Amino acid sequence: MTLSSGKNLVTDTFSTYDLIVLGAYFAFMLLIGWVFRRAVSNTSDYFRGGGSMLWWMAGSSAFMTQFSAWTFTGAAAKAYQDGAIILALYFANGLGFLLNYLVTAARFRQTRVITAVEAVRRRFGKANEQVFTWLQIPLGTIYAGIWLNALGLFFAAVFNFDVNATIIFTGAAVLVISLFGGAWAVSASDFIQVIVLMLITIVAAVFTLAHVGGLEGFFESVPLSGKNGTLEIRSEIIIIWIFAITLKQVVNINNLLDSSRYLTARNSKEARKAALLATVLFFIGPVIWFIPPMAASTIIPDMAAVFPNLSKPNEVAYVAICLEVLPLGMMGMLASGMFAATMSSMDSGLNRNAGIFVRNFYFTVCRPKADEKELMLAGKITTLVLGSLIITIALGLNQLEGMSLFNIMLQFGTLVAMPLIVPAMLAVFVRRSPDWAAWSSIILGLINSFAVKMLATSPRLEALFGTSFSSREVNDIVLIVGVISNFIVGVGWFFIATALDKRLSEKRVAEVTAFFEDVDKPVLAGDRDAGQDDPGIQVRLISRVAIAYGVFMLLMALIPNPWSGRVAFIFCGGSLLVIAHLLRRSARAHKTDAAKTVSATASAKQDQTTA
């Protein structure tokens, strides 16, 4: 089995240099978990970094948790077949984060809680706290198992890795990072993974463009409207699909359950800056990411001939073009980036779900008098159990044949997760509603999803519209109907319930009033929930890891590559060193600002005493 350049898939995909680069990546990720254990002293540190993270750490984590390796497999296959339309999905994420920046990021941070479900309790009461807890934890665990399984299957098919070994090793690495370092290690690893991902995708895009004759050659030879210049789907469905996917992603990013992205930030200003960083990355990143698979539609027009043993050969379009253009050692970087895309989603979800279990069930229901030491132990045990469950689910999915895990994940998010997040989206906008409006909206949404799945079948759609639909069009219609109907049902019923019953007990009125007083009040320096004034520890630790990995990448320039390949490694290593230097400068600036604030506060107190 050979590529167009004569490379053998199994023997030439990974050289010794590539394995060294991939091994070093995992070593550095595990090192982060061990190094950041020193930053954890209580559950606030463990589950949200003490609310002390700077914008670049919180923002990179928010960005990385929004996608997985599916971007470089299933989404790349869409780019290979359908062209630039795939950008709509990722620009929708950008719009969602833009709304975070403009409206919700600061509000989420100002809930002043450790876990997102604690904010749900403050807003909707204790009953909803348990409803959201026991829906969120299974959903998050299943999601992570699907991501991990898909990653293992992909690496087994393309790089000849053992699927079970890949699942176990990757899952164990994520578990170690979360177990020892908690949210600090998770966000720090996300920051390094953002850099690794962006650097390798920039290199892949540049080498791909060079292969096709630059930007001019790309636009001349690559059809942006699809592989054959036409899309294999009705234009009407495409337009409505773009609207539905935009609505889905905006709701998905702007709901109280996902407020955990910003609970880690030091204050309201840092939370908004974190959202802005994620916005920029989602409008720039996809343009870079999908250049290689779109170019592959011209360079390798028959992917099935190159990968005859794969059931979905188009899903390796990104890897196939990288095999054509990348120098020795860079495939290891590419594999690191793909691992990064999945690991970041998994470790954040694992840490978040462990926090929800400990803070919103164990502490609230089982052990309300537990001290911080006991809660920390419970958090680590829960992390271990959930991590083991994720690995077990991923291994178990290997026994199911004939399943499209990516389609399942997309419909899972539409038909199962959407009913949960619609009332969570309304939580910070609607100020007076009965507590039962939230859980009843979820129930009606799940009933609606079941009806959509049962009724939106190919025969019924053909009978309704008088025309036949491809299986792909049917899947898209299920997504469209599921998103729009769940949004209408969830929002509509929530407001109906609010109109029917605005009564709350005196205690709940006080709790909801206090919740919105917090939501409306910025978290500033000196606030009871503001992060530490000196961010030095996080900057020092992460900059040391960046320097070490940067030096390692510079050494990879010694690999016997053409000059362009050596320059690629120098670019990657040099970029890491520059970022580490900027981080240290940022830490010094924060330290100076903190000292000025302390001095100004002391002077003000002195003046008051004198007066």
KERO-864750 format. One record per residue (C-alpha): z, y, x. Coordinates in steps of 0.25 Angstrom, whole numbers, always signed. Layout:
<r up="Z" north="Y" east="X"/>
...
//
This chain:
<r up="+0" north="+0" east="+0"/>
<r up="-5" north="+13" east="+7"/>
<r up="-6" north="+27" east="+4"/>
<r up="-18" north="+35" east="+6"/>
<r up="-14" north="+38" east="+20"/>
<r up="-12" north="+24" east="+23"/>
<r up="+3" north="+24" east="+23"/>
<r up="+10" north="+11" east="+18"/>
<r up="+20" north="+13" east="+7"/>
<r up="+31" north="+5" east="+12"/>
<r up="+30" north="+5" east="+27"/>
<r up="+25" north="+20" east="+28"/>
<r up="+33" north="+27" east="+17"/>
<r up="+46" north="+27" east="+25"/>
<r up="+46" north="+28" east="+40"/>
<r up="+58" north="+27" east="+49"/>
<r up="+59" north="+42" east="+49"/>
<r up="+59" north="+43" east="+34"/>
<r up="+70" north="+33" east="+33"/>
<r up="+78" north="+41" east="+43"/>
<r up="+76" north="+54" east="+35"/>
<r up="+80" north="+47" east="+22"/>
<r up="+92" north="+41" east="+29"/>
<r up="+97" north="+54" east="+35"/>
<r up="+95" north="+60" east="+21"/>
<r up="+105" north="+50" east="+15"/>
<r up="+114" north="+52" east="+26"/>
<r up="+115" north="+67" east="+24"/>
<r up="+117" north="+65" east="+9"/>
<r up="+129" north="+56" east="+11"/>
<r up="+134" north="+65" east="+22"/>
<r up="+135" north="+76" east="+12"/>
<r up="+144" north="+68" east="+3"/>
<r up="+153" north="+65" east="+14"/>
<r up="+153" north="+79" east="+19"/>
<r up="+156" north="+86" east="+6"/>
<r up="+168" north="+77" east="+3"/>
<r up="+177" north="+87" east="+9"/>
<r up="+172" north="+98" east="-1"/>
<r up="+178" north="+90" east="-12"/>
<r up="+193" north="+91" east="-16"/>
<r up="+193" north="+91" east="-32"/>
<r up="+185" north="+87" east="-44"/>
<r up="+179" north="+101" east="-44"/>
<r up="+174" north="+99" east="-30"/>
<r up="+169" north="+85" east="-33"/>
<r up="+161" north="+88" east="-46"/>
<r up="+156" north="+102" east="-44"/>
<r up="+159" north="+106" east="-30"/>
<r up="+171" north="+115" east="-34"/>
<r up="+161" north="+124" east="-40"/>
<r up="+159" north="+130" east="-26"/>
<r up="+144" north="+127" east="-23"/>
<r up="+135" north="+138" east="-19"/>
<r up="+122" north="+140" east="-26"/>
<r up="+113" north="+132" east="-17"/>
<r up="+121" north="+120" east="-18"/>
<r up="+123" north="+120" east="-33"/>
<r up="+108" north="+124" east="-35"/>
<r up="+103" north="+113" east="-26"/>
<r up="+111" north="+103" east="-34"/>
<r up="+107" north="+108" east="-47"/>
<r up="+92" north="+107" east="-42"/>
<r up="+93" north="+93" east="-37"/>
<r up="+100" north="+87" east="-49"/>
<r up="+89" north="+91" east="-58"/>
<r up="+79" north="+81" east="-53"/>
<r up="+78" north="+67" east="-45"/>
<r up="+68" north="+59" east="-38"/>
<r up="+60" north="+58" east="-51"/>
<r up="+54" north="+72" east="-46"/>
<r up="+47" north="+65" east="-35"/>
<r up="+43" north="+52" east="-43"/>
<r up="+41" north="+54" east="-58"/>
<r up="+39" north="+69" east="-57"/>
<r up="+30" north="+67" east="-45"/>
<r up="+22" north="+57" east="-53"/>
<r up="+20" north="+67" east="-64"/>
<r up="+16" north="+78" east="-54"/>
<r up="+6" north="+67" east="-48"/>
<r up="+0" north="+64" east="-62"/>
<r up="+2" north="+77" east="-70"/>
<r up="+2" north="+88" east="-59"/>
<r up="+10" north="+101" east="-61"/>
<r up="+16" north="+98" east="-75"/>
<r up="+28" north="+91" east="-68"/>
<r up="+33" north="+105" east="-63"/>
<r up="+36" north="+108" east="-78"/>
<r up="+48" north="+99" east="-77"/>
<r up="+54" north="+105" east="-64"/>
<r up="+51" north="+119" east="-68"/>
<r up="+59" north="+116" east="-81"/>
<r up="+71" north="+113" east="-72"/>
<r up="+68" north="+126" east="-65"/>
<r up="+69" north="+133" east="-79"/>
<r up="+82" north="+126" east="-82"/>
<r up="+88" north="+131" east="-69"/>
<r up="+83" north="+145" east="-71"/>
<r up="+90" north="+145" east="-84"/>
<r up="+102" north="+140" east="-77"/>
<r up="+101" north="+152" east="-67"/>
<r up="+99" north="+162" east="-78"/>
<r up="+109" north="+157" east="-89"/>
<r up="+117" north="+144" east="-87"/>
<r up="+121" north="+141" east="-72"/>
<r up="+131" north="+152" east="-72"/>
<r up="+136" north="+148" east="-86"/>
<r up="+137" north="+133" east="-81"/>
<r up="+145" north="+137" east="-69"/>
<r up="+154" north="+146" east="-77"/>
<r up="+159" north="+134" east="-86"/>
<r up="+169" north="+132" east="-74"/>
<r up="+170" north="+117" east="-75"/>
<r up="+169" north="+105" east="-65"/>
<r up="+160" north="+97" east="-74"/>
<r up="+149" north="+101" east="-84"/>
<r up="+156" north="+92" east="-95"/>
<r up="+169" north="+100" east="-93"/>
<r up="+160" north="+112" east="-98"/>
<r up="+156" north="+103" east="-110"/>
<r up="+170" north="+101" east="-113"/>
<r up="+173" north="+116" east="-113"/>
<r up="+162" north="+119" east="-121"/>
<r up="+161" north="+107" east="-131"/>
<r up="+175" north="+101" east="-130"/>
<r up="+181" north="+87" east="-126"/>
<r up="+173" north="+78" east="-135"/>
<r up="+159" north="+84" east="-129"/>
<r up="+165" north="+82" east="-115"/>
<r up="+166" north="+67" east="-117"/>
<r up="+152" north="+66" east="-124"/>
<r up="+145" north="+74" east="-113"/>
<r up="+153" north="+66" east="-102"/>
<r up="+149" north="+52" east="-107"/>
<r up="+135" north="+56" east="-109"/>
<r up="+133" north="+64" east="-96"/>
<r up="+139" north="+53" east="-87"/>
<r up="+130" north="+41" east="-92"/>
<r up="+118" north="+50" east="-93"/>
<r up="+120" north="+55" east="-78"/>
<r up="+123" north="+41" east="-73"/>
<r up="+110" north="+35" east="-80"/>
<r up="+102" north="+47" east="-75"/>
<r up="+106" north="+45" east="-60"/>
<r up="+104" north="+30" east="-61"/>
<r up="+89" north="+32" east="-66"/>
<r up="+87" north="+42" east="-55"/>
<r up="+93" north="+33" east="-44"/>
<r up="+85" north="+21" east="-50"/>
<r up="+72" north="+29" east="-50"/>
<r up="+74" north="+34" east="-36"/>
<r up="+77" north="+19" east="-31"/>
<r up="+64" north="+14" east="-38"/>
<r up="+56" north="+25" east="-32"/>
<r up="+60" north="+23" east="-18"/>
<r up="+59" north="+8" east="-20"/>
<r up="+44" north="+9" east="-24"/>
<r up="+40" north="+20" east="-15"/>
<r up="+48" north="+18" east="-2"/>
<r up="+51" north="+3" east="-3"/>
<r up="+66" north="+6" east="-4"/>
<r up="+74" north="-5" east="-11"/>
<r up="+77" north="+1" east="-25"/>
<r up="+91" north="-4" east="-26"/>
<r up="+95" north="+0" east="-12"/>
<r up="+89" north="+14" east="-15"/>
<r up="+97" north="+15" east="-27"/>
<r up="+110" north="+11" east="-21"/>
<r up="+109" north="+19" east="-8"/>
<r up="+105" north="+32" east="-15"/>
<r up="+115" north="+30" east="-26"/>
<r up="+126" north="+27" east="-16"/>
<r up="+122" north="+40" east="-8"/>
<r up="+123" north="+48" east="-20"/>
<r up="+136" north="+42" east="-24"/>
<r up="+142" north="+45" east="-10"/>
<r up="+138" north="+59" east="-10"/>
<r up="+144" north="+61" east="-24"/>
<r up="+156" north="+53" east="-21"/>
<r up="+161" north="+60" east="-8"/>
<r up="+156" north="+74" east="-10"/>
<r up="+156" north="+76" east="-25"/>
<r up="+148" north="+88" east="-30"/>
<r up="+149" north="+95" east="-16"/>
<r up="+141" north="+83" east="-10"/>
<r up="+132" north="+82" east="-22"/>
<r up="+128" north="+97" east="-21"/>
<r up="+127" north="+97" east="-6"/>
<r up="+118" north="+85" east="-6"/>
<r up="+109" north="+91" east="-17"/>
<r up="+108" north="+103" east="-8"/>
<r up="+103" north="+95" east="+4"/>
<r up="+94" north="+87" east="-5"/>
<r up="+87" north="+99" east="-11"/>
<r up="+84" north="+104" east="+3"/>
<r up="+79" north="+90" east="+7"/>
<r up="+71" north="+89" east="-6"/>
<r up="+64" north="+102" east="-5"/>
<r up="+61" north="+101" east="+9"/>
<r up="+54" north="+88" east="+8"/>
<r up="+46" north="+92" east="-4"/>
<r up="+42" north="+104" east="+2"/>
<r up="+37" north="+96" east="+14"/>
<r up="+30" north="+86" east="+5"/>
<r up="+23" north="+97" east="-3"/>
<r up="+18" north="+104" east="+10"/>
<r up="+13" north="+92" east="+16"/>
<r up="+6" north="+88" east="+3"/>
<r up="+0" north="+102" east="+2"/>
<r up="-5" north="+100" east="+16"/>
<r up="-11" north="+87" east="+13"/>
<r up="-19" north="+93" east="+1"/>
<r up="-24" north="+106" east="+8"/>
<r up="-12" north="+115" east="+5"/>
<r up="-10" north="+122" east="-8"/>
<r up="-25" north="+125" east="-10"/>
<r up="-28" north="+111" east="-8"/>
<r up="-17" north="+107" east="-18"/>
<r up="-22" north="+115" east="-29"/>
<r up="-36" north="+111" east="-27"/>
<r up="-34" north="+96" east="-26"/>
<r up="-21" north="+93" east="-35"/>
<r up="-23" north="+95" east="-50"/>
<r up="-10" north="+102" east="-55"/>
<r up="-13" north="+97" east="-70"/>
<r up="-12" north="+82" east="-66"/>
<r up="-18" north="+71" east="-57"/>
<r up="-31" north="+71" east="-64"/>
<r up="-31" north="+86" east="-68"/>
<r up="-26" north="+82" east="-82"/>
<r up="-13" north="+78" east="-88"/>
<r up="-11" north="+64" east="-95"/>
<r up="-4" north="+71" east="-106"/>
<r up="-7" north="+80" east="-118"/>
<r up="-5" north="+95" east="-114"/>
<r up="+3" north="+97" east="-127"/>
<r up="+13" north="+87" east="-122"/>
<r up="+14" north="+93" east="-108"/>
<r up="+17" north="+107" east="-114"/>
<r up="+28" north="+102" east="-123"/>
<r up="+33" north="+93" east="-112"/>
<r up="+35" north="+105" east="-103"/>
<r up="+42" north="+112" east="-113"/>
<r up="+51" north="+100" east="-116"/>
<r up="+54" north="+97" east="-102"/>
<r up="+58" north="+112" east="-99"/>
<r up="+67" north="+112" east="-111"/>
<r up="+74" north="+99" east="-106"/>
<r up="+76" north="+104" east="-92"/>
<r up="+81" north="+117" east="-96"/>
<r up="+91" north="+111" east="-105"/>
<r up="+94" north="+100" east="-95"/>
<r up="+98" north="+111" east="-84"/>
<r up="+105" north="+121" east="-93"/>
<r up="+116" north="+113" east="-100"/>
<r up="+131" north="+111" east="-98"/>
<r up="+130" north="+97" east="-93"/>
<r up="+122" north="+102" east="-81"/>
<r up="+131" north="+114" east="-78"/>
<r up="+137" north="+105" east="-67"/>
<r up="+125" north="+110" east="-58"/>
<r up="+132" north="+124" east="-58"/>
<r up="+147" north="+120" east="-59"/>
<r up="+146" north="+118" east="-44"/>
<r up="+142" north="+132" east="-41"/>
<r up="+152" north="+142" east="-35"/>
<r up="+151" north="+153" east="-46"/>
<r up="+141" north="+157" east="-57"/>
<r up="+132" north="+165" east="-47"/>
<r up="+130" north="+152" east="-38"/>
<r up="+127" north="+144" east="-50"/>
<r up="+116" north="+153" east="-54"/>
<r up="+110" north="+153" east="-40"/>
<r up="+111" north="+138" east="-40"/>
<r up="+103" north="+138" east="-53"/>
<r up="+93" north="+148" east="-47"/>
<r up="+91" north="+139" east="-35"/>
<r up="+88" north="+127" east="-44"/>
<r up="+78" north="+135" east="-52"/>
<r up="+70" north="+139" east="-39"/>
<r up="+70" north="+125" east="-34"/>
<r up="+65" north="+119" east="-47"/>
<r up="+54" north="+130" east="-48"/>
<r up="+50" north="+128" east="-33"/>
<r up="+53" north="+113" east="-30"/>
<r up="+44" north="+106" east="-40"/>
<r up="+32" north="+114" east="-35"/>
<r up="+34" north="+108" east="-22"/>
<r up="+38" north="+94" east="-26"/>
<r up="+26" north="+91" east="-34"/>
<r up="+15" north="+95" east="-24"/>
<r up="+15" north="+81" east="-18"/>
<r up="+14" north="+73" east="-30"/>
<r up="+3" north="+82" east="-36"/>
<r up="-5" north="+82" east="-24"/>
<r up="-3" north="+66" east="-24"/>
<r up="-12" north="+66" east="-36"/>
<r up="-24" north="+70" east="-28"/>
<r up="-20" north="+64" east="-14"/>
<r up="-16" north="+50" east="-20"/>
<r up="-23" north="+50" east="-34"/>
<r up="-20" north="+35" east="-36"/>
<r up="-5" north="+33" east="-33"/>
<r up="-5" north="+19" east="-40"/>
<r up="-15" north="+14" east="-29"/>
<r up="-5" north="+19" east="-18"/>
<r up="+7" north="+13" east="-25"/>
<r up="+2" north="+1" east="-33"/>
<r up="+16" north="-5" east="-33"/>
<r up="+22" north="+6" east="-40"/>
<r up="+23" north="+7" east="-56"/>
<r up="+22" north="+22" east="-56"/>
<r up="+15" north="+26" east="-43"/>
<r up="+13" north="+40" east="-47"/>
<r up="+28" north="+42" east="-45"/>
<r up="+27" north="+41" east="-30"/>
<r up="+17" north="+52" east="-29"/>
<r up="+26" north="+61" east="-22"/>
<r up="+30" north="+50" east="-11"/>
<r up="+15" north="+46" east="-10"/>
<r up="+10" north="+60" east="-6"/>
<r up="+22" north="+62" east="+3"/>
<r up="+18" north="+49" east="+10"/>
<r up="+5" north="+55" east="+12"/>
<r up="+9" north="+68" east="+18"/>
<r up="+23" north="+68" east="+24"/>
<r up="+27" north="+65" east="+38"/>
<r up="+36" north="+54" east="+44"/>
<r up="+50" north="+56" east="+39"/>
<r up="+47" north="+65" east="+28"/>
<r up="+46" north="+53" east="+18"/>
<r up="+61" north="+51" east="+21"/>
<r up="+63" north="+66" east="+17"/>
<r up="+55" north="+64" east="+4"/>
<r up="+64" north="+52" east="+1"/>
<r up="+76" north="+60" east="+4"/>
<r up="+71" north="+71" east="-6"/>
<r up="+69" north="+60" east="-17"/>
<r up="+82" north="+54" east="-15"/>
<r up="+88" north="+68" east="-15"/>
<r up="+82" north="+71" east="-29"/>
<r up="+89" north="+59" east="-35"/>
<r up="+102" north="+59" east="-27"/>
<r up="+104" north="+74" east="-31"/>
<r up="+103" north="+71" east="-46"/>
<r up="+112" north="+59" east="-44"/>
<r up="+123" north="+64" east="-36"/>
<r up="+125" north="+77" east="-45"/>
<r up="+125" north="+68" east="-57"/>
<r up="+134" north="+58" east="-51"/>
<r up="+144" north="+69" east="-47"/>
<r up="+143" north="+76" east="-60"/>
<r up="+145" north="+64" east="-69"/>
<r up="+157" north="+60" east="-61"/>
<r up="+163" north="+74" east="-63"/>
<r up="+160" north="+73" east="-78"/>
<r up="+167" north="+59" east="-79"/>
<r up="+179" north="+64" east="-71"/>
<r up="+181" north="+78" east="-76"/>
<r up="+177" north="+75" east="-91"/>
<r up="+182" north="+61" east="-94"/>
<r up="+192" north="+56" east="-83"/>
<r up="+199" north="+69" east="-82"/>
<r up="+198" north="+74" east="-96"/>
<r up="+200" north="+60" east="-103"/>
<r up="+206" north="+50" east="-94"/>
<r up="+215" north="+58" east="-84"/>
<r up="+217" north="+73" east="-88"/>
<r up="+229" north="+74" east="-78"/>
<r up="+221" north="+68" east="-66"/>
<r up="+222" north="+77" east="-53"/>
<r up="+210" north="+81" east="-44"/>
<r up="+213" north="+69" east="-35"/>
<r up="+211" north="+59" east="-46"/>
<r up="+199" north="+66" east="-52"/>
<r up="+192" north="+66" east="-38"/>
<r up="+195" north="+51" east="-37"/>
<r up="+189" north="+49" east="-51"/>
<r up="+177" north="+57" east="-48"/>
<r up="+174" north="+49" east="-36"/>
<r up="+176" north="+36" east="-43"/>
<r up="+167" north="+41" east="-54"/>
<r up="+156" north="+45" east="-44"/>
<r up="+157" north="+31" east="-38"/>
<r up="+156" north="+24" east="-52"/>
<r up="+145" north="+33" east="-57"/>
<r up="+137" north="+32" east="-44"/>
<r up="+138" north="+17" east="-45"/>
<r up="+133" north="+17" east="-59"/>
<r up="+121" north="+26" east="-56"/>
<r up="+117" north="+16" east="-45"/>
<r up="+119" north="+4" east="-54"/>
<r up="+111" north="+11" east="-65"/>
<r up="+100" north="+13" east="-55"/>
<r up="+100" north="-1" east="-50"/>
<r up="+100" north="-6" east="-65"/>
<r up="+88" north="+2" east="-69"/>
<r up="+80" north="-6" east="-58"/>
<r up="+82" north="-18" east="-68"/>
<r up="+74" north="-11" east="-79"/>
<r up="+59" north="-12" east="-78"/>
<r up="+48" north="-4" east="-84"/>
<r up="+57" north="+8" east="-86"/>
<r up="+52" north="+22" east="-82"/>
<r up="+65" north="+28" east="-77"/>
<r up="+59" north="+42" east="-76"/>
<r up="+54" north="+42" east="-90"/>
<r up="+68" north="+37" east="-94"/>
<r up="+75" north="+48" east="-86"/>
<r up="+66" north="+59" east="-93"/>
<r up="+69" north="+53" east="-107"/>
<r up="+83" north="+51" east="-104"/>
<r up="+85" north="+66" east="-100"/>
<r up="+78" north="+70" east="-113"/>
<r up="+83" north="+60" east="-124"/>
<r up="+97" north="+57" east="-118"/>
<r up="+101" north="+69" east="-109"/>
<r up="+95" north="+80" east="-118"/>
<r up="+104" north="+79" east="-130"/>
<r up="+116" north="+80" east="-121"/>
<r up="+112" north="+93" east="-113"/>
<r up="+107" north="+101" east="-125"/>
<r up="+122" north="+104" east="-130"/>
<r up="+126" north="+106" east="-116"/>
<r up="+115" north="+116" east="-114"/>
<r up="+120" north="+124" east="-127"/>
<r up="+135" north="+123" east="-122"/>
<r up="+134" north="+136" east="-114"/>
<r up="+126" north="+144" east="-124"/>
<r up="+132" north="+141" east="-138"/>
<r up="+146" north="+146" east="-138"/>
<r up="+151" north="+141" east="-152"/>
<r up="+148" north="+127" east="-156"/>
<r up="+156" north="+115" east="-161"/>
<r up="+159" north="+104" east="-150"/>
<r up="+152" north="+94" east="-158"/>
<r up="+139" north="+101" east="-157"/>
<r up="+138" north="+96" east="-143"/>
<r up="+140" north="+81" east="-145"/>
<r up="+133" north="+81" east="-158"/>
<r up="+121" north="+87" east="-152"/>
<r up="+120" north="+76" east="-142"/>
<r up="+121" north="+65" east="-152"/>
<r up="+110" north="+72" east="-160"/>
<r up="+101" north="+73" east="-148"/>
<r up="+103" north="+59" east="-144"/>
<r up="+99" north="+54" east="-158"/>
<r up="+87" north="+63" east="-157"/>
<r up="+83" north="+57" east="-143"/>
<r up="+84" north="+43" east="-149"/>
<r up="+75" north="+48" east="-160"/>
<r up="+65" north="+54" east="-151"/>
<r up="+64" north="+41" east="-142"/>
<r up="+63" north="+32" east="-154"/>
<r up="+52" north="+41" east="-162"/>
<r up="+44" north="+47" east="-150"/>
<r up="+36" north="+34" east="-147"/>
<r up="+21" north="+33" east="-145"/>
<r up="+17" north="+27" east="-158"/>
<r up="+25" north="+37" east="-166"/>
<r up="+20" north="+49" east="-158"/>
<r up="+5" north="+44" east="-160"/>
<r up="+8" north="+42" east="-175"/>
<r up="+14" north="+57" east="-175"/>
<r up="+3" north="+64" east="-167"/>
<r up="-9" north="+55" east="-170"/>
<r up="-12" north="+52" east="-155"/>
<r up="-8" north="+43" east="-144"/>
<r up="+1" north="+47" east="-133"/>
<r up="+3" north="+41" east="-119"/>
<r up="+16" north="+35" east="-115"/>
<r up="+18" north="+48" east="-106"/>
<r up="+16" north="+57" east="-117"/>
<r up="+25" north="+49" east="-126"/>
<r up="+36" north="+51" east="-115"/>
<r up="+33" north="+66" east="-114"/>
<r up="+34" north="+67" east="-130"/>
<r up="+48" north="+60" east="-130"/>
<r up="+53" north="+70" east="-119"/>
<r up="+47" north="+82" east="-127"/>
<r up="+53" north="+78" east="-140"/>
<r up="+66" north="+73" east="-134"/>
<r up="+68" north="+86" east="-127"/>
<r up="+64" north="+96" east="-138"/>
<r up="+71" north="+88" east="-150"/>
<r up="+84" north="+86" east="-142"/>
<r up="+84" north="+101" east="-139"/>
<r up="+82" north="+104" east="-153"/>
<r up="+92" north="+94" east="-159"/>
<r up="+103" north="+97" east="-148"/>
<r up="+102" north="+112" east="-149"/>
<r up="+99" north="+112" east="-164"/>
<r up="+111" north="+103" east="-168"/>
<r up="+120" north="+111" east="-158"/>
<r up="+118" north="+124" east="-166"/>
<r up="+118" north="+117" east="-179"/>
<r up="+132" north="+111" east="-176"/>
<r up="+136" north="+125" east="-171"/>
<r up="+132" north="+132" east="-184"/>
<r up="+139" north="+121" east="-192"/>
<r up="+152" north="+121" east="-184"/>
<r up="+157" north="+132" east="-175"/>
<r up="+172" north="+128" east="-176"/>
<r up="+180" north="+124" east="-164"/>
<r up="+195" north="+122" east="-162"/>
<r up="+203" north="+133" east="-156"/>
<r up="+204" north="+126" east="-143"/>
<r up="+189" north="+123" east="-142"/>
<r up="+186" north="+138" east="-145"/>
<r up="+195" north="+142" east="-134"/>
<r up="+188" north="+132" east="-124"/>
<r up="+174" north="+136" east="-128"/>
<r up="+178" north="+151" east="-127"/>
<r up="+183" north="+148" east="-113"/>
<r up="+171" north="+140" east="-109"/>
<r up="+162" north="+151" east="-113"/>
<r up="+171" north="+162" east="-106"/>
<r up="+169" north="+154" east="-93"/>
<r up="+154" north="+152" east="-95"/>
<r up="+152" north="+167" east="-97"/>
<r up="+161" north="+171" east="-85"/>
<r up="+154" north="+170" east="-71"/>
<r up="+161" north="+161" east="-60"/>
<r up="+163" north="+171" east="-49"/>
<r up="+171" north="+171" east="-36"/>
<r up="+186" north="+170" east="-39"/>
<r up="+183" north="+163" east="-52"/>
<r up="+192" north="+151" east="-55"/>
<r up="+180" north="+142" east="-54"/>
<r up="+172" north="+148" east="-43"/>
<r up="+169" north="+140" east="-31"/>
<r up="+175" north="+143" east="-17"/>
<r up="+172" north="+156" east="-10"/>
<r up="+169" north="+149" east="+3"/>
<r up="+157" north="+139" east="+1"/>
<r up="+158" north="+136" east="+16"/>
<r up="+161" north="+121" east="+15"/>
<r up="+149" north="+118" east="+6"/>
<r up="+139" north="+126" east="+15"/>
<r up="+145" north="+121" east="+28"/>
<r up="+144" north="+106" east="+24"/>
<r up="+130" north="+107" east="+17"/>
<r up="+124" north="+115" east="+29"/>
<r up="+129" north="+105" east="+39"/>
<r up="+122" north="+94" east="+31"/>
<r up="+109" north="+103" east="+30"/>
<r up="+110" north="+106" east="+45"/>
<r up="+111" north="+91" east="+49"/>
<r up="+100" north="+87" east="+40"/>
<r up="+91" north="+98" east="+44"/>
<r up="+93" north="+94" east="+59"/>
<r up="+90" north="+80" east="+55"/>
<r up="+77" north="+84" east="+48"/>
<r up="+73" north="+92" east="+61"/>
<r up="+75" north="+80" east="+69"/>
<r up="+65" north="+73" east="+60"/>
<r up="+54" north="+82" east="+65"/>
<r up="+54" north="+73" east="+78"/>
<r up="+48" north="+62" east="+69"/>
<r up="+34" north="+60" east="+75"/>
<r up="+26" north="+68" east="+64"/>
<r up="+15" north="+77" east="+64"/>
<r up="+19" north="+92" east="+66"/>
<r up="+19" north="+94" east="+51"/>
<r up="+29" north="+83" east="+49"/>
<r up="+38" north="+88" east="+60"/>
<r up="+37" north="+102" east="+54"/>
<r up="+41" north="+96" east="+40"/>
<r up="+54" north="+91" east="+46"/>
<r up="+57" north="+104" east="+54"/>
<r up="+55" north="+111" east="+40"/>
<r up="+65" north="+102" east="+33"/>
<r up="+75" north="+102" east="+44"/>
<r up="+74" north="+117" east="+47"/>
<r up="+75" north="+120" east="+32"/>
<r up="+88" north="+113" east="+31"/>
<r up="+94" north="+120" east="+43"/>
<r up="+90" north="+134" east="+38"/>
<r up="+96" north="+130" east="+24"/>
<r up="+109" north="+126" east="+32"/>
<r up="+109" north="+139" east="+39"/>
<r up="+107" north="+147" east="+26"/>
<r up="+119" north="+139" east="+20"/>
<r up="+128" north="+143" east="+31"/>
<r up="+124" north="+158" east="+30"/>
<r up="+127" north="+157" east="+15"/>
<r up="+141" north="+151" east="+18"/>
<r up="+144" north="+163" east="+27"/>
<r up="+139" north="+173" east="+17"/>
<r up="+148" north="+166" east="+6"/>
<r up="+160" north="+166" east="+15"/>
<r up="+158" north="+181" east="+18"/>
<r up="+156" north="+184" east="+3"/>
<r up="+169" north="+176" east="+0"/>
<r up="+177" north="+184" east="+11"/>
<r up="+172" north="+197" east="+5"/>
<r up="+176" north="+193" east="-9"/>
<r up="+190" north="+188" east="-4"/>
<r up="+192" north="+201" east="+3"/>
<r up="+187" north="+210" east="-9"/>
<r up="+197" north="+202" east="-18"/>
<r up="+208" north="+204" east="-8"/>
<r up="+205" north="+219" east="-7"/>
<r up="+205" north="+220" east="-22"/>
<r up="+218" north="+213" east="-24"/>
<r up="+224" north="+222" east="-13"/>
<r up="+219" north="+235" east="-20"/>
<r up="+225" north="+230" east="-33"/>
<r up="+239" north="+227" east="-26"/>
<r up="+238" north="+241" east="-20"/>
<r up="+235" north="+248" east="-33"/>
//
